[in-house]
């Protein structure tokens, strides 16, 4: 406006012979400029205020204008925006939006080149619809491994489907199938959001990402940088445990996860999670999930069994550096009688399991929207750290702790398209569980 005023004044100056006329015109222009400023301020005041919960998302949203934000913190509200596992999306109409992400991976074991695999790991389409300013529905549809049929390994699933209502500006209520806010990547698992071709083992073997439950939750944030999320949900079904298979050894909770597919819901679970981001670039938080897993099944030998899983995490992003750490530990109680029925089988139910990692990344190069970030991650985890006591000679030994070093780089062609390469070194080679030194390549996107 100031530039326009000066230009108009310069254009009209030759037409006025006396200084008084110039002063009068300048005063009139100043009055018009003041009126315009007042009108702009009135429009700003009438516009909807930014939701604190939404603001907390902006700080942890997948990178759309910068490439320094993989692995945002969990437990943030997603009010009036796309759900926690999606970018902002593209508009289809005034009230409906679409988004999506996908990844294609290549894994080549160093000891057995013939076992190399290429895979369309997943492709996801998400949607949201605003019924009004405060009420939205969110959903995600996912396809894994390219082809879904009775004879193929692919899966088709509803990953999220819930209604969210804004109760007050800083608090929302959510009902339906949603992601449990534990760890860094369970809610934010787009390939642009984490380092490395594959998701880390701690947040897949111990925290069974992607992990969702059906239920009701309350979530929000405060002006001090605290975000929180609590809920009552469905849980796990220990009746699904297969002591003859290796799935329980690979990930105890993934093997009994119900995914809300005709889920047994006799036992209600609950969770609570929180994050504090009061210092720019710094996040600290954690959460706990607990609930019965016997599901009231008649004559089931572990009908009183309970799962408790907790985790704590911290992340610091000073300038081009991205440093993070996470520790998670789970326990399943009252499994003695059930494990006695599994004597002679290789995979009884563990009493405890745990894992943790530390990771560092450095954005060494950036030009426009493109950047390059090498990283190093060390993780240790044990999916069967202990078993409930059984008579001597009838049990199986606890699992050895697996330790994995991963070194690689993420190249962001744009903040929404990433190319990845890494090398993973395992201290225990276990081909059955898929552990073994390997090279990985991948490409991912989100929109």
N, C-alpha and C positions, 0 to 999 in steps of 0.2 A: 504493500500500500504506500509506503514511504517513497519507494522508487517511482511509482506511478505519479505521485503528487509532484515530485521533483521534475519528472518528464513533462507533465502538463504545464507546470509553471514555466519551464524553459521554453516550451512551444508557444506560450501566449505572451511572453515578455515583450517581444517586439511590437505587439499591438497596443501597448500602453505607453503613453508618453510621460506620465507623471508618476513619481514614486508613491504617492498616496493611493493611487488605484492598484498598484502592485501589492501594497500592504493589505488593502482590503480583500483582494483576491486570495492572497496567502492565508489570511485569517479564515475566509470561507472554506478553503480546502482543509485547513486544520480542523474546523468544526465537523466537516463531513467525515474526516478520518477518525475523529473521536466517536462519532455516531456508529461508524462501521465496526470499530473495536468493541463498542458496547453490545452491538448485535451479535458479534462472534461470541462474546462471553456469555450472553444469554443462551445461545445455542449449545455451548459447552455445558452449561449448568443443567439444561433440559435433557441432555443425553444420558443414557443409563450409565451408572457408575460401574467401574471394573469390579468384577466379583473377586473377593480375596482368594476363593478356592481356585478360580481360573488363573489368577495371578501366580499361584503356586505352581500351576502346570507350566506356565511360560518359562519358569526357571528350570524346569526339568524335562521339557518337551524334546523329542528327537530333533536333532540338528536340522534346521531348515534355512538358517542364514549363517551358521557357523559350524565348524567341524570339531569343536572341542567338547561336545556333550554326549559321548556314548555313555551308556549305563546310568541313566538318571535314577534318582532315589525313588523308592517305593512309598506307597501309602499316601500319595497325594490325591486330592479330589479332582474330578474331571468334569465339574459342573459347567454347563453351557459350552462344552467343547467336545472333541472326539474322545473316546474312552482312553484309559491309561495306556493301552498298547497301540495307539495309532497316532499319526500326525494330525494336523488340523483338518485335512480333508479338502475336497473341492465341492463347490456348490452344484446341486442339480436343480434346485429351486430355491424359493425363499426360505424353506424350512427343512429341506432334505439334503444330506451331504453324503459323499462317497469318499473312501480312502482305500489304500491297499498297500501290501508289501509282499516280497517274495525273495527267494534265494536259491541259487544253483551251486552245488558243491562237488568237489572232486577230492577223493582221499586215496593216497597211494602208500601202503605199508612198505617200509624199507626192507623187510625180510622176505616179502612175498609179493612181487610185482603183479602176479596173476590175480591177486585179490583186490586190485585197484577198482574203485567204483566211482561212477559219476551219477548224480541224482538231482532231480528237481525236488529239493528238500521240502519246500512248501510254497504255496501261493495262497494269498489271503485277500478277500474283499470285505471291507467293513462299511457300515452305513449308520446314519443317525437321522432321526426326524424330531423336529420340535413341534409338540402339540400346542405349546404356548411358550411364553418367555421363561417359565420356570420348570416345565415338564418335557422330558426328552426320552426317547427310546434309542438304545444302542445295540448293535449286533455285529458279529464277525463270522464269516464262513471260511473255512480253511480246507485246502486239499493238500495232501502230503504224498510224495513219491510218484507224482505225475499221473498214475492210472489207478482208478478205483474199480474193482470188480471182485467177484467171488474167488478168482484165482490169482489176484495180484496183491502186492503188499501195501498198496495205497490206502489212504483213509480219507474220508470226507466227514467233517464234523462242524458242529456249531460251537465255536470257541467262547463267545460271549453273547448274551441276550438279556438285557435288563432295562428297566424303567428307572429313571432318576428324576427326583423332584427337589427343587431348591426350596428349603424350608425358610431360611433367612439368608442374607447375603453371604455368610461364612459357613453355612451348614447345609448339607444335602442328605437325602435319604435315597437309598438304592434298593431295588428288589428284583431278583432274577438270578441268572447265571453270570457270575463275574469272577475276575481274577483275584486270588488271595494276595494281599500286599506284603509279602515277605521277600526279602532279598532285593537285589538290584534289577534283575532281568525278568522276573515272572510277569510283572505288569508292562515292562518296557523291553520287549524282546525282538524288535525289528532288527535286521542285520546291520543297519547303520548305527545301532545303539550299543554295540559291544565289540570288543577287540577279538580278533581271531575268527577263523572260518566256522568253527563249531562253538556252541555255547559251552561255558566252562562246566567241569564235572561236578563241582560242589553244588551248583544251582541247577543240576539235572539229576544227579544221583542221590543227593541228600534232600534238597528242596526240589520237588518233582515238576519243574517248569516244563511246559506251561500248565499251571495248576489252577483249576477253576472249581467253584462250588456254587450250589444254588442256595439262596437265602436272602436275608435282609441286613443291610449295613447302614451305618451312619458315618459320615465323613465330613471333614472341614479343615479350616486353617485359621491362624491368628495373624495379627499384624507383626508379631515378634518373630515370624519365620517358622513357627511350629505347625506341621500338618499332621492329622491323625485320622485313623480309620478303625472302626470296631464293627463287629458283626456276629450274627448267629447264622450258621450254615449247615448244609449236609456235610458228611465226613467220609471216612474210608470204611471199607468192608473187609475185615480180616478173613471172612469166609472165602474170599477169592484166592487166598494164598495157596500156591502150588509148590509143595516141598520137593517135587521131582524136577522142577525146572530151574533155570538160572536167572530168571527175570527178577526174583526177589533179591538175589545177590547183586545184580546190576543197580537196582534202585528199589529199596524196600517199599517206599510209599507209592511209587509209580505202579508197582505190580498190584496194589489193592485200591488204586484210585478208581472211583466210579464214573467220573465225567458226567454225572447227572443223566446217565442212560438207564432209565428205570431203576434209579438208585434206591437202595434200602435206606430208609430215613428214620428208623426207630431211635437212634442215638443222635442228638443234636450236638454240633461242635460250635466253638466260639473262637474268635481271634481278636487281637488288638495289635495295632502297629502305629508307629509314630516316627517322624523325621523332624530334625531341626536344621534350618538353613538360614540362621540369622546372620551369618557372616558370608559375604559374597564368595562363591567358589568352594564353600565348605558344607558338607552334609554329614550328619551323624544320626543314626537311628537304629531301629530294630523292631522285632515283633514276636508274638507267640501265638501258636494255634494248638488247641487241645480239644479232645472229644472222644467218646466211646467208639470202638471199632468192632464190637461184637454184634451190634445191630439187633439185639434181642432175639437171635436165632435159637430156636428150641433145640436143646441137647448139644449146642455148640460148646466145645471144651474151653473156649476163651470168651465167654459171653460178657465178662466184666472187664475185658481188656480195654486199655485206654492209650491213645497216642498223645504225646506232647512233643511239639517241635518248636524250637526257638532259634532266633538268629539275631546277630548284631552286625552293623556295617558302618564304615566311615569312608568318606571320599574327599579329597582335596585337589583343587584345580588351580594352582598358582601359575598364571600366564600360560605358556605352551605345554605345561606338564599336567598329567592326569594320574593321580595316585589313589589307589583304593585297596580296601581289605574287607573281608567278610568271614564270619565264623558261624556255623549252624550245627545244632545238635538235636537229635531226636531220641525218643524212648518209647517203647511199647511195653506195657505192664501186663502181668497175669497171663503169661504165655506158657507156664511150666507144663500144665496138663496137655495143651495142644501140641507142644513139641515132643512130648512122650509118644503121641500118636504118630509122629513123623520119624521115629527112630528107624534108621536104615536108609533114609533119604538124605540127599546132600544139602538141602537148603531149609533148615528150620527157621522160625521167625526170630530175628535178632531182638535182644533187649535194648541195645543202644547202637547208634550209628552217628557219625559226625563228619565234618569236613570244614576246611578253611582255605583261603587263598590270599595272597598279596599280589598286586599288579601295578606296574608303572608304564606309562606311555608318554611319548614326547612328540609334539608336532614340530618336526624339524624343518618343514618347508610348507609355504602357503603362497599361492598366487591366485588372486581373485577368489572364486568359490572352490578351487581345487587345493588339496593339502595332502601331506604324507605324514603318517604317524606310526613309527615303529613302537613295539611294546614287548614287555617281558612279563610272564606270569608264572608264579610257583603255587601249586595247590597240593594239598594232602587230604585224603579222605578215606574213610573206612565204613563200608556198608554193613558190616557185621562185627562191631567192636567187642560185643559181649552177648552171651546168651543167658537166659534164666537157668538156674542150676538143675541138672538132671543126674540120675545115678551114675557113678563113675563107670566109664567104659561105654556109655550109651550115647554120649553127645558127639558133636563134631567140633573141630578146632575153630577158633575165631578167625576172621579174615585178616590177612596182612594189610597194613596201611599202604595204599597206593600213593605214589608221589609223582607228579607230572610237571615237567618244565615245558612251557610253550613260548617260543620266540617267533615273532612275525611282524607284519606291517599291514596297516589299512591305508589304501589310497582312495581318497574321496575325489572322484571326478567332479561331482557336485556334492553338496551336503546330503542329497537324497539318493546318490548312487555311489556304491563302494565296491572296490576290488580288494580281495584279501589273499594273503599268502602266509603260511606259518609252518613251523616244524615242531612236533611234539615228541618229547622223550619220556618214557615210562620206566619206573624202576622195576615193575613186574609186568612181564609179558603174559597176557591172558587173551588168546584169540577168541575164546567163547564169549567173553564179556566185551570184546572189541578193543582191548587195551594192547597197545604195541606201537613202537616208534613209527612215525609216518609223516609224510608231507601232505599239506592240504592247500587247495586253491578254492576260491569262491567269489561269487559276485552277488550283490544284493541291491535292492532298491526299495523305496517307499514313496508314496505320493498321497 
